[in-house]
Amino acid sequence: MRRDRDRIRHRQAAPAPAATTSSRWPASVLVLIVLVGGALRLADLRESPPGLNQDEASNAWNAYCLLKTGMDQTGVRWPVFSTRCFGENRSTLYLYWVIPFEAIGGLNVWTTRLPSAVGGVITLLLVYYIGGRMFGRTTGLVAAGLLALNPWHIQQSRWGHEAALCPLLVAATVAAILWANLPFDDADRRPRPLRAILAGVLAGISCYGYPAMRAFLPVFVVAAVLVTWPAWWGMLKTRRGGLAIAAIVASGAVTFGPLAWKHVTESSEMGKRLQTTRVWNSGDPLVKKVLAVLSRYPGHFGPDFLFVRGDQFEIQAPPGCGQFHWYMMPLMLAGLAVTVRRFRASRAARVLLVGVITYPAGDCLSAHLNNSMHALRSLPGLVGLILLGAVGAVWIGSWLYQRHRPAMWATISVFAMVVVALNVRFLNQFFVEFNRRPFIYHMYHTDLMEACEWLKPKLDSVDAVFCTTQGTNMPYAITLVGLSYDPRQWLQDQRAMGTSGPWEVYVWYGKMHFLYGDLSKDAINQLKNNGRPDRVVFIVRPGEVKGLDQPSHVINRPDGQAVLLIYEQTL
């Protein structure tokens, strides 16, 4: 009898390995997605794109100043609402995100971009969670996979611009709302008040990021609550539900409220950048302003921006494609059809549609090059568009599975080949051809960063450095990062600021002088007439300064053209 009992136990235990294997496959697929997505965001991070953009440099430098001195570059202690850079008031959240990386790795290109790349990888996991909670585990996996290969997200995860965190901040907010069991999905779960506090805090803090977040996130969250209002109202009638809703509202108000009040009371300062980019003129009547804003909305759903050319500012556009690959178009259309059909029955479908409809909110107030849509200001809507495509992909697969399995496998095979072909083409262009373009080379100040590498070990032994401003943007910021300058030294240095159009520029700091027209002539004359020999370095364009000796170092572009000459002179 004991043997019989053992055999019964053995039969009952036998299915366990199959169940374990079944439960492990999504985790294995997710790990693979994260590994691929991580590799695409981390590989050759310092050289692709090459050099350093001025916005990246500003973020890196101000974060390093905070790390070393507790003040930003202008001497403001731990700024919260904005930091003064380039004559505009930039958001501060990215600075604080960068600080831990610089604390470990110092001030350099790698630690400037690594926070964006890490944020991009975390976003993959959050999108998997959101998709799984709202539409099922398979949809979550597909969404994570589509995001891992998305050219828009890959490109934005590989530079140190504050906009790069937009998908992370949106995904973190939505994931926290779902984690608190608040009604953004179709399940009626027990609300969690403590988790709701975290959701409110994340939503509020997210608005301290790139300004487009302040336009998109409140609009999206409020609209999503409105389209799911019956569920919120029903939850509000219960003690635990009322506590959870009060928790998210209160914590969101505590964190977002001061920023909103700052925009109301100091609108000219907080909206300083908007004043130079807005789509309306100050004297326009209200109706004309509204029409100007609405006129930018449709282009965000057009094929030119989404699939053909993307953002027409080359530095922000994925090379060779739009913001998405063409294979996303049928998936998005199918996802749109599914969510519209499920609109009444599914809260998750309504929330997703709201996310898609409101996605251009951050990019409707400002103009852009050739009236193009702006990839950075539109970036908060990326998560919704990816989820829409994932819903469509799963629906197509399910429909084919139920009707004709051979057709399903044939479709999957063809689709996989298209995905591989388009991604191989994009990645080859992005990691190779894109970096060799003269425009990209100069927009990322690759030549000036190379000059800083040459100058860095020699800076202590020279008396002055005169650096070109031709073909550069905010060269002072580039040199501060390229030279790994000491923030404490910066605060002690004498510095002079000037203006170039609407922007504030540093004409000189410490030993570094920048050739803005006649602004540097006095410094050169003082060196010539101080009665002692001074060792001076000139970093200039070919033919920019006459009467110099042979250059000590020549910097060539990838096409072989000399673009920077470095001279060592005695004045």
N, C-alpha and C positions, 0 to 999 in steps of 0.2 A: 504493500500500500504506500509505503514511503517513496518507492520508485515511481509509482503512478503520480503522486503529488509533485515530484520533481519534474516529470515529463509535462504535466499540466502547466507548471510554472515556466518551463522552458518554452512551451508553445505560446503562452501569454506574453513572454518577454521578447519573442522572436521579432515582432514587427518594430520594436524600438529602434534598431539601427536605421531602418528605412525612414522612419519619422525624423530621426536626427539628421539624416542626410538631406531630407526634404527641407528641414528648417534651416540648414546651413547654406543652401545654395544662394539665397539672396545676399547673405553676408559676404559670401565669396565674390559674387558679382560686384557688390558695392566696394569691396576692397580693391578689386581690379580697376573699377572706375576711378577711385580716389588715386590709385597709383599712376594711372595714365594721366588723369587731370593734374596731379601734382607735378609729374615730369614735364608736362607742357607749360606749366607756370613757373617752374624753378630752374629748368635747364638753361645754362648759359645766360643767367639773369643779368649779369653785368655787361655783356656784350650785345645782347639782343633785346631791346634796341641799344645801340652803342652810345657812349657818352652819357650826358645828363641834361635833361631839360630844366629850364629855369624854375618852373613851378615845383619840380621835384627838389631842386637845390634849396629853394626857400623853405619847404617843409622840413627837409633834413637839417638845415642849419638852425632853424628856430627850435626844433625838437632838441637838438644838441645843446643849444643855449639853455633851455629849460633844464635839461639833465645836469649840466655842469654848474649853473648859476641860479636856477630857480626863476630866471627872467627870460623873456623873449629878446630878440635882437634890438628892440627899442628900449629895453629896461623895464618892461611891465612884468610884474610878478604873477606867475601862473594865470595867464589870461584864460578866460572862459568863453566869452561871447565871440571874440574875434581877436586877431593879431594883425598889426599894421605891417603890411608887406607890399612893396611896389606901388604904394599910394592907394591901395585898396584894403579893405578889412576882410581878411581871409578867415575861414572857419578854423577851429582849433582842434577838433576831435582827432584828426589824423596825426597831429603832433604828439598827442599823448599815446596813441597807438604805436608810434615809432620808437618812443623813448626806451622801452624794455629791450628792443633789438639793438639800439645804439649802446645801451649799457653793457651789453655782452660783446658786440662786434665793433664798436667805435663808429666814427663818422666816415662813411664811404658809400659808394653806389650800391653795393650789395645790401647794406642795412637800410638804405633808403627804399629799396624796392621789395625786399623780403616781406615786410608787413602786408603789402598788397597781395603778394603771392600766397602767403599763409591765409589771409582773409578769403582769397578765392577758393582755396581748398576747403576751408571750413564751410563756405557757402554750398559746396557740393553736398556735404553731409546734411546741411539744413534743408536743402531743396528735396533731398530724398525723404527726410522726415515729414516735410510739409505735404509732398505728393502722396506719401503713404497714408497720412492721417486723413487727407481730404478725399482721395480717390482710390486708395488701395496700394499695396506694396509694389506691385508691378509698375504702376504709374510713377511711383517714387523713384524706382530704379531707372526707368526710361528717362525721367526728367533729369536725374543726376548725370546720366550718360550724355544726353543732349547738351547739357551745360558744360560738361567736361570738354567737349569738342567745339563749343561755340566760339567763333573767331572774335566776336565782340568781347566776350568775357576773358578769353585768353589774352588778348591785347591789353585790356584794361588792368588785368592782374599782374602785369609785368612792368609797371612803372610806379613811381612814388607820388602819384597825384591823389589828392583827397577824394576825388570822385570814384576812385577804384573801390572804395568801401561801400558804395551805394547798394549793390546787390546783397552784400553781407548784412547790412543794417536792416534792409527790408525783410530779408529772410529770417533774421534773428527775431524781429518784432512779431512776424506772423507765426513763427514756430513757438514763441513764448505764449502767444494768445492761445494757440492750440494746446500747448502743454498745460495751461491753466484750465483746460476743458471749457473754455468759453466758445460760444456757438458760431465758429467759422467753418465747421464741418457738419456732417449729417448725423453724427452720433450724439445721443443725449447722455452725456457723462456727468458725474458729480463735479461741480465746479471747485476749484482749489484757490482759496483767497490768497494764500501766501505766494503761490506761483503767479497770481494775477498782479501782485505788487511788482514782481520782476518784469512782467510784460509791460506794465505802465512805465517803469523806469527805463527799459530798453527803448520803448517808443519815444519817450521824451529825449533821452540822450542821443538817439539817432538823428534828431533834428539839428543837433549841434555839428553835424558833419557838413558835407558839401551842400551849398545853398539849395540845390534842386530838391534835396530831401525835405526841406521845409515847405515846399510847394506840393510835393507828391504825397508824402506819408500822411499828413493830417487829412487831406482830401480823400485818399484811399480808405483809411480806417473809418472815418465818419460815414462814407458812402457804403462801405461793407456792413457797418452796423445797421444802417437804414434798411438795406435790402434783406437783412436777417432779423429785423426788429421784433417780430412775434416771438422768436426764441429768446431774445434778450428780455423782453417784457415778461415772458413766463418765468424766466430764471430770476428776474428781479422780485418776483412775488414770494420766493422762498428765502429763508433766512441765510442759508449758505450762498445762494446765488446772489442775493443782495450784497453780502459782504464782499464777494469776489468782484462784482461790478463796481462797488464803491472803492475797492482797493486799486483796481486798474485806473479808474478815473482820477483818484486822489494822487497816486504816485506819478501818473502822467502829467497832471497839472503841476505838481511840485517841481518836476524836472523840466518840462517844456514851458511852463508859465513864465519864468523869468526871461527866457529867450523871446517869447512872444511879446512880453511887455517892453523889452529893449527895442524890438522892431517898431512898436507903436510910439514910444517916447523919443527914440533916436533914429527915426526912419532914414534920414539922409545919410547918416554914418553907416548904419547896418546895411543899407541898400546902395552903397557907394558904387559898386561894380554894376548893378542893375541900371543906374542912371546913365551909364555910357553904352549899354547894350539893349535897352528896352526897345520894343517894336513900335512904340508910339512917341509922338512929340509932346513936350510939356503943355503946349497950347491947344492940343486936340480936344474936341468935345468928348464926353464919356462914351457916346455911341461909337465914335471912330476908334477910340482906344480898345473897346471890347471887340470890335470887328477885326482890328489888327491882331489881337491875341488869338481870336478864333481862327484866323486865316492860316496860322501855323499848325493847327491841329491835324488836318487831314493828311498832310505829307508824312506823318509818322507811320501811317499804315500803307503808304504807297510802296510799290516794288523797288523803286529807285533807291530809297533809303534802306529798306529791309534786305533786299537781295541783290541789287545791281552794283551801286557805287557806295552806298553808305554815306557817312559824313564826308563832305567834300573838302574838309581840311585834312590834308594828307597825313599829318602826324597822328590824327585820331581815327583814321579809317583803316580797317583791315585790308591789306593789299590783295587785289584781285577778286574781291567779292564785296557784298554788302555787309550789313551787320550780322546777317545769318547766311548760312549756305542755302542753296535752292531747295534742298530736300526738306527743309522746314516748312515750305509753303503749303504743300498738300496736308502735312500734319496739322498745321495751324488752322487751315480751313476746316478740316475734319473736326478738330477740337472745338472750333467755334460752333459748328453745327450741333455737336453733342451737348455743349453747355447751354446753348439756346433752347434745345429741346428739353433739357432737364431743369430749366430755369425755375419753374414753379415747384417742382418736387424736391430739388436739391439745394440746400444752403451753400454747399461747397461750390456748386456750379455758379450760383449768384455771386459769391465772393470772387471767384476767378474772373468772371466777366467784368466785374467792377475793376479789378486789377488791370485788365487789358484796356478797358475804356479810359481809365484815368492815367495810363502810363505816360502820355505826353505832357502831363501837368507841369513838370519841372522845366519844360523847354518851350513853353508857349509865350513867355513874357519877354524873351530876349531874341534879338536878331542874330544871324550867323552868316558866314561866308557864302556868297551866291544864293542866299535865302535857303541854304541847306538846313536839314535837321541837324541838331547838335548831339553827338554821340554821348558826351559826358552828362549833359543835362537830362537826356532821355534814359540814362542808365538805371535809375531806380525801377523802371518798368520791366527790366529784363526778366526778372523771376516770373512774373505773370505770363509773359510771352512763351517762356520755356515750358511752363506747366501746361499752357494751352496746347503746345505741340505734343507734349507727352500724353495728354488725354486723347488727342486725336490718334496718335500712334497706337495706343492700346486698344482703342475702339476699332480701328482698321484691322488690327491683328485678331481681335476677338470675332469680328464679323466674318473674316475669312476662315477662321478656325471652325466656326459653326457651319459654314456653308460648303467649303471646298478646301480641305487641308492641303492637297498638293499645290493649289493656287497660293495658299498662305506661304508655304515654304519657298515657292518660286519667287513670290513677292519679296519675302525677307532676303533671299539671296541677291536679287537685283538691287534692292535697297541698300544692302550691306556693301555691295560693290560701288555704288554711287557714293555712299558715305566715305568709304576708304579713298576713292579717287579724288573727291573734292577736298578732303582733309589733307591728303598728301600734297596736292597742288598748293593749297593755302600755306601749309607749314613750310614747304620749300621756299615759297615767296617770302614768308614772314621772317624766317630765320636766316635766309641767305640774301635774296635780291633786295628786299626792303631795306636792309641795313647798309647796302652799298649805294643807295640813291643819294645824290648830292644834297637834295633838300632835307632828307632825314639826317644825314651826316651833320649838317650845319644846325638844324633845329635842335639837335641833342648835343651841340657844342662838343662834338667828339675831338675836334682839333684843340680846343681850349683845354679840355681835360687832359689831353696828352701833354700839352705845354705845362700844365700844373704838375704832372708827374716829373717832368724834367726840372722844374723850378723848385720843387719841394725840398730836396736836400741842400739846395744852394741859397735858400731864402735868408737864412741867418747871416750869411756872409756878404750880402749885397746891401746897398744903401737905399735903393729905390727900384721899383718895377713899373714900367709904363706899358699898359695893355690896350690893345685895340678894342674898339667897340663896333667896328664894321662887321656886319653879318653875325652879330651876337645879340642876345637879349638878356639883360641884367647880368653882365659878366661878373659883377662883384659877387653875386650869389654862387655862381659856378666856381669861382676861385676859392671861396671860403670852404666849400666841400672838397674841391680838388686838392687843396693844400692841407686839409684836416686842421683848419685853423682853431686856435684855442679861444673859446668864448670869453674866458676871463681877460685874455689879451685884447679881444675885440672891444670889450666894455671900457678898457683903459686907453685904447687908441684914440687919437684925434681922428675925426671923420668929417667929411663934407658931403652934403646931400644937394643934389640939383634936380631938375625936372626935364623930362623928355616927353613932350606931348602931355597926356594925362597921367603919366607915370612918374614916380619918384625913383631916382637912381642915386647911387653913391658914386661921387666923382673920385673919391679916394678914401682909403682907410689904412692906417699904419704905413707900411712901405708901398702899398699897392695903389697905383694911380691909373685912371681909365681915360682914354683919349676922346673925351666929348668936346669936339670943336676946339675952342680957345680956352676951355676951362682948365686944361692941364699945362698950358704954356708957362704960367707963373711958377709952377713947381719946377719945371725944367730950368727956367732962368735962375731960380734961387740956387739950384745945385751948381749951375755954371759959375755963379758969382759968389759962392760962399768961401772962396779962398782955400779950398782943399780939394784933393782929388776924391771923387765919389765913384764907386762901382755901381753901374746902372744896367738893368736888363730891359730890353725892348721886346715885346711880343706883338708883332704887327703883321698886317697883310703885305703881300708883295707890292712894292712901290708906294706904300703908304707914307713912309718917313724917308726923306732924302738925307744923304751925307753920312750914312752909317757904314761901318766896315763889313767884312764878310760875315754872314750869319754863322753862329755857333751850332745851330740846329735848324733843320728844315722839316716841317710837318707836311706830309702829302696825303691827299684824299685817296680813297681806294682806286680811283681812276688814274692816279699818278700825278695829278695836278698839285703843285705846291700851293698851300693855302695859308700857312703861318710860317713866319721867319722869326727866329729868336737871336737877338744880338746881345753881346756883352760889351759894354762901352765904359770908358772912364771919362767922366765930365769934370 
